[in-house]
Amino acid sequence: MTSRDDPILAAGCVLWRPSPSGRGIEIALVHRPKYDDWSHPKGKLKRGETAEECARREVLEETGRRCEPGPRLSTVRYAVAGRPKEVAYWSARALDGAFTPSREIDALLWLPPAEARPRLTRQRDRELLDEALATTRF
């Protein structure tokens, strides 16, 4: 049984791919219509699932892409409706797959980091992007 003091556990990725132009990389941003925000793909852990398994599953569900996690990034902590939430993140390279819009995620954008950063709604997501850029070998 969980209490209001137990954190909501979640995981996600700063998802990237080599740019189709052959120069640099692009970052995946997902749009959640419920919150009208742009963020990195993420979601809650299912029972018995590790944080990395959750991150891979959420990337697949939200972007249609399989991914290869790389460097572990920070765990972001914040409150949701008065309850603590902890989201573990990885930098991850996008592999094969294709995006299909859903009720939860209605749009996916691939942008160069300099364009992705200001599009992200929350400062904590911009900080994760900066961390991924500083720690990942592209």
C-alpha positions in Angstrom: 0.0 0.0 0.0 1.3 3.4 -0.9 0.9 6.6 1.1 0.8 10.3 0.0 4.4 10.5 1.2 5.6 7.8 -1.1 7.0 9.2 -4.3 5.4 8.6 -7.7 8.2 6.8 -9.6 8.6 7.5 -13.3 11.3 7.4 -15.9 12.1 8.9 -19.3 14.7 9.8 -21.9 16.2 12.8 -23.6 15.8 11.1 -27.0 18.1 12.0 -29.8 19.0 10.9 -33.4 21.6 11.9 -35.9 20.3 14.8 -38.0 19.0 13.7 -41.5 21.2 16.5 -42.9 24.3 14.6 -41.6 25.2 17.6 -39.4 24.7 17.3 -35.6 21.7 15.7 -33.8 18.0 16.3 -33.3 16.1 16.0 -30.0 12.6 14.5 -29.8 10.0 16.6 -28.0 6.5 15.3 -27.3 3.4 17.4 -27.0 0.8 16.4 -24.3 -2.5 18.0 -25.1 -3.8 17.4 -21.5 -1.2 19.8 -20.2 -0.5 21.7 -23.5 3.2 21.3 -23.0 6.4 20.1 -24.8 8.6 17.7 -22.9 10.8 14.7 -23.0 9.1 11.3 -23.3 8.5 9.9 -19.8 5.9 8.0 -17.7 5.2 6.0 -14.5 6.8 2.7 -13.6 4.6 -0.3 -13.7 4.8 -2.9 -11.0 8.0 -5.0 -11.2 9.5 -2.8 -13.9 12.9 -1.2 -13.5 13.4 2.5 -14.2 15.4 1.7 -17.4 12.7 -0.7 -18.6 10.1 2.0 -18.0 12.1 4.6 -19.8 12.4 2.3 -22.9 8.7 1.4 -22.8 7.6 5.1 -22.4 9.8 6.2 -25.3 8.3 3.4 -27.5 4.7 4.3 -26.4 5.1 8.0 -26.8 7.3 8.3 -29.9 6.9 5.0 -31.6 10.7 4.5 -31.5 12.8 1.9 -29.8 15.8 3.4 -28.1 19.3 2.6 -26.9 19.8 4.3 -23.5 23.2 5.8 -23.0 24.4 8.0 -20.0 22.2 8.1 -16.9 21.1 11.6 -16.3 19.8 13.3 -13.2 16.7 12.2 -11.3 14.2 15.1 -11.3 12.1 15.6 -8.2 9.0 17.7 -7.9 5.5 17.6 -6.5 2.3 16.6 -8.3 -0.9 17.5 -6.5 1.0 17.6 -3.2 2.7 14.2 -3.7 6.4 13.8 -4.4 7.4 12.6 -7.9 10.8 11.2 -8.9 11.7 10.8 -12.6 14.8 8.9 -13.6 16.3 10.0 -17.0 18.7 8.7 -19.6 20.1 10.1 -22.7 19.0 7.7 -25.4 19.6 7.2 -29.1 16.4 6.7 -31.2 16.3 3.5 -33.2 13.7 2.2 -35.6 10.0 2.9 -35.4 7.4 5.5 -36.4 5.2 8.0 -34.5 1.5 7.6 -34.3 -0.5 10.4 -32.6 -2.6 9.4 -29.6 -4.8 11.0 -27.0 -1.8 11.2 -24.6 0.7 12.5 -27.2 -0.6 14.3 -30.2 2.6 15.6 -31.7 6.3 14.7 -32.0 9.0 17.2 -33.1 12.6 16.5 -34.0 14.6 19.7 -33.5 18.3 20.7 -33.3 19.2 21.3 -29.6 19.3 25.1 -30.0 15.7 25.0 -31.3 14.5 22.3 -28.9 15.7 24.1 -25.7 13.3 27.1 -25.9 10.4 24.9 -27.1 10.6 22.8 -23.9 7.9 24.1 -21.5 9.7 23.5 -18.2 13.1 24.7 -17.0 13.9 21.2 -15.6 13.5 19.8 -19.1 15.9 22.4 -20.5 18.4 21.5 -17.8 18.1 17.8 -18.7 18.8 18.7 -22.3 21.9 20.6 -21.3 23.0 17.7 -19.2 22.5 15.2 -22.0 24.4 17.4 -24.4 27.3 17.6 -21.9 27.5 13.9 -21.2 26.6 12.1 -24.4 28.9 11.1 -27.2 27.0 11.7 -30.4 
